Amino acid sequence: MDFTISSQPKRIVFDDLSVRVYAEERDLAQDAAKLAQNYLQSLLQQQEIARVVLATGNSQIKFLEAITTSQELDWSRITFFHLDEYLGITADHPASFRYYLQQKVEQKIPLREFHYLQGDALQPIEECRRYSQLLQQKAIDLCLLGLGDNGHLAFNEPTVADFADSELVKIVKLEPITRQQQVYSNSFANLANVPQYAYTLTVPAICSAKQIFCLASGEHKAEVVSNMLQGSITTDYPASILRKQKQATLFLDQNSASLI
């Protein structure tokens, strides 16, 4: 895979958070994929298995396209997890995050294994425990993130985000803006079809990762990027916690960075 980008990113630091700003979304995705590949290759020289948490949504599509075409990584030594899933949704539902990741990742590479959150588990609290135990077996080496329109990470909404959460996985109620975002992205036909609850990795679970890559592109992300980087570090904008994570990098294009 050719990871060449057309221009070098502008680099900024907000508190402990490294920020890279690219001219185009394609450059953002290509460089994030290159950095992820190099990091994982380096890890696999020191340890047998790497553990990666993937995100979903439009912000991840070009990144996943780039990294899954890489011929350099030994995918058979990488175990995947994902950030969140709707409560009560089946794996074959087109809006399921399991479906998204099966189509864009699992079917494209010979990975070691993919541990999915079972959205339609019959005992949701037990599912939280099961997934938490899997996450605790070894450290998470890399966590991919997107950025919600209200500043959420995974489904840690402003109303439920807890920077000191004692849980690794929990069930949360989704805010109207998040549910409406799923309609705008054509994941669901209308608001009534969007589940009201979802599983999510908590903020401490995300921040425990050895490396964190957060991708946000497009003019519609400019205001929330500005708030997370230039406002207070608060659960009002859950993504602002990344400013306390030395291991985190925020990848922006010139449109999402236009207000900073």
C-alpha positions in Angstrom: 0.0 0.0 0.0 1.3 3.4 -1.0 0.9 5.7 2.1 2.2 8.8 0.3 0.5 12.1 1.3 0.5 15.2 -0.8 1.7 17.5 1.9 3.1 17.3 5.4 0.7 18.0 8.3 0.8 21.0 10.5 1.5 20.0 14.1 0.1 21.6 17.2 -0.1 20.6 20.9 -3.0 21.3 23.2 -2.0 20.5 26.7 -0.7 16.9 26.4 -2.6 16.2 23.2 -0.7 16.1 19.8 -2.7 17.4 16.9 -1.9 16.9 13.2 -3.8 19.0 10.6 -3.8 17.9 6.9 -4.9 19.7 3.7 -7.2 16.9 2.7 -9.1 14.1 4.4 -7.4 11.6 2.2 -4.0 12.7 3.5 -5.3 12.4 7.1 -6.4 8.8 6.5 -3.3 7.8 4.7 -0.9 9.2 7.3 -2.9 7.8 10.3 -2.8 4.4 8.6 0.9 4.7 8.0 1.6 5.7 11.6 -0.7 2.9 12.9 1.0 0.3 10.7 4.5 1.4 11.8 3.5 1.4 15.5 2.0 -2.1 15.3 4.9 -3.5 13.3 7.3 -2.1 16.0 5.1 -3.7 18.7 5.1 -7.1 17.0 8.9 -7.2 17.1 8.6 -7.1 20.9 5.4 -9.1 21.7 3.5 -11.9 20.2 0.1 -10.3 19.9 -1.2 -6.7 19.4 -4.7 -5.7 20.6 -6.6 -3.0 18.8 -9.9 -1.3 19.4 -11.6 0.0 16.3 -14.1 2.8 15.8 -16.9 3.0 13.2 -18.6 5.8 11.3 -17.7 7.9 8.3 -14.6 9.3 9.9 -13.0 5.8 9.8 -13.9 4.6 6.3 -10.8 6.0 4.4 -8.5 5.0 7.3 -9.8 1.4 7.3 -9.6 1.2 3.5 -5.9 2.3 3.7 -4.7 0.1 6.5 -6.6 -3.1 5.5 -4.8 -3.1 2.1 -1.4 -3.1 3.9 0.8 -6.0 3.0 3.3 -5.2 5.7 1.3 -6.2 8.8 1.0 -9.8 10.1 -2.7 -9.6 10.7 -2.7 -13.2 12.2 -1.1 -11.6 15.3 -3.6 -8.9 15.8 -6.8 -9.2 18.0 -9.5 -6.6 17.4 -12.2 -5.1 19.7 -14.7 -2.3 19.0 -15.9 0.7 20.9 -19.6 0.4 21.1 -22.8 -1.2 19.8 -26.5 -0.5 19.9 -28.5 -2.4 22.5 -30.8 -5.0 21.0 -29.5 -4.9 17.4 -28.5 -8.0 15.5 -25.2 -8.6 13.8 -26.7 -8.6 10.3 -28.6 -5.3 10.7 -27.0 -2.9 8.2 -26.6 -0.2 11.0 -25.0 -2.6 13.4 -21.4 -1.8 14.1 -20.6 -5.5 14.0 -21.9 -5.5 10.4 -19.8 -2.4 9.6 -16.6 -4.0 10.9 -17.2 -7.4 9.4 -17.6 -5.7 6.0 -14.7 -3.3 6.2 -12.2 -5.2 8.3 -12.9 -8.9 9.1 -13.7 -9.9 5.5 -10.7 -8.1 4.1 -7.8 -9.4 6.2 -6.7 -12.7 7.8 -6.9 -11.4 11.4 -6.3 -13.4 14.5 -9.7 -12.8 16.1 -12.3 -10.1 16.5 -14.1 -9.9 19.8 -17.5 -8.2 19.1 -19.9 -6.6 21.5 -23.0 -8.7 21.1 -25.7 -6.1 20.7 -28.5 -8.7 20.9 -27.2 -10.6 23.9 -30.0 -11.9 26.1 -28.4 -10.7 29.3 -27.0 -7.2 28.6 -25.4 -6.7 32.0 -23.6 -10.1 31.7 -22.4 -9.0 28.2 -20.8 -5.9 29.8 -19.0 -8.2 32.2 -17.9 -10.6 29.5 -16.5 -7.9 27.3 -14.8 -6.1 30.3 -13.0 -9.4 31.2 -11.8 -9.7 27.6 -10.4 -6.2 27.7 -8.7 -6.8 31.0 -6.7 -9.8 29.8 -3.9 -7.7 28.4 -3.3 -4.0 27.6 -5.0 -2.4 24.6 -2.1 -1.3 22.3 -4.1 1.0 20.0 -7.5 2.6 20.3 -9.1 4.3 17.3 -11.8 7.0 17.9 -14.1 9.3 16.0 -15.6 12.4 17.4 -19.3 12.8 18.0 -21.2 16.0 17.1 -21.8 16.7 20.8 -18.2 15.8 21.7 -18.8 12.2 22.7 -16.2 9.5 22.5 -17.7 6.1 21.7 -21.1 6.5 23.2 -19.9 8.4 26.3 -22.4 11.2 25.9 -22.1 14.4 27.9 -25.0 13.3 30.1 -23.3 10.0 31.1 -19.6 10.4 30.6 -17.5 9.8 33.7 -13.8 10.5 33.6 -13.4 8.3 36.8 -15.8 5.6 35.8 -15.3 2.3 37.7 -16.6 0.2 34.8 -14.9 -0.6 31.5 -18.1 -1.3 29.6 -21.6 0.0 30.4 -25.0 0.6 28.9 -26.0 4.2 28.3 -29.0 6.2 27.0 -28.2 8.0 23.8 -28.9 11.7 23.5 -31.3 13.0 20.8 -28.5 14.7 18.8 -26.6 11.4 18.6 -29.6 9.4 17.5 -30.5 12.1 14.9 -26.9 11.9 13.6 -27.5 8.3 12.8 -30.5 9.3 10.6 -28.5 12.0 8.9 -25.8 9.4 8.1 -28.5 7.1 6.6 -27.9 4.4 9.1 -31.6 4.4 10.0 -34.6 5.5 8.0 -36.0 7.7 10.8 -35.5 8.6 14.4 -38.0 6.1 15.8 -35.9 3.3 14.4 -32.7 4.4 16.2 -32.1 2.4 19.4 -32.3 4.6 22.5 -29.6 2.6 24.4 -26.2 1.3 23.5 -23.1 -0.5 24.9 -20.0 1.6 25.2 -16.4 1.3 26.4 -16.1 3.9 29.1 -13.7 6.9 29.2 -11.2 5.1 31.5 -11.2 2.1 29.2 -10.4 4.2 26.2 -7.7 6.2 28.0 -6.0 3.0 29.2 -4.8 2.3 25.7 -1.1 2.6 25.0 -1.8 4.7 21.9 -5.0 6.6 20.9 -5.7 7.9 17.4 -8.8 10.1 17.1 -9.9 11.1 13.5 -12.2 14.0 12.8 -12.7 15.6 9.3 -15.1 17.9 7.7 -16.5 21.4 8.4 -19.4 20.0 10.4 -16.8 18.9 13.1 -15.1 22.3 13.4 -17.2 23.6 16.3 -16.9 20.5 18.4 -13.1 20.4 17.7 -12.8 24.0 18.8 -14.8 23.3 22.0 -12.8 20.2 22.9 -9.4 21.9 22.3 -10.0 25.4 23.5 -12.6 25.1 26.2 -12.4 23.5 29.7 -11.6 19.8 30.1 -15.1 18.7 31.2 -17.6 16.0 30.6 -19.7 18.7 28.8 -17.3 17.8 26.0 -16.1 14.3 26.8 -13.5 14.3 24.0 -11.7 17.1 25.9 -10.2 14.4 28.2 -7.8 13.6 25.3 -5.9 16.8 26.2 -4.7 14.9 29.3 -3.5 11.9 27.3 0.2 12.1 26.2 -0.3 8.9 24.2 -3.2 10.5 22.1 -3.1 12.1 18.7 -5.9 14.0 17.1 -6.0 13.9 13.3 -7.8 16.8 11.6 -8.2 18.1 8.1 -8.2 21.9 7.3 -12.0 22.0 7.5 -12.4 20.4 10.9 -9.5 22.6 12.2 -10.9 25.8 10.8 -11.9 27.3 14.2 -8.7 26.6 16.1 
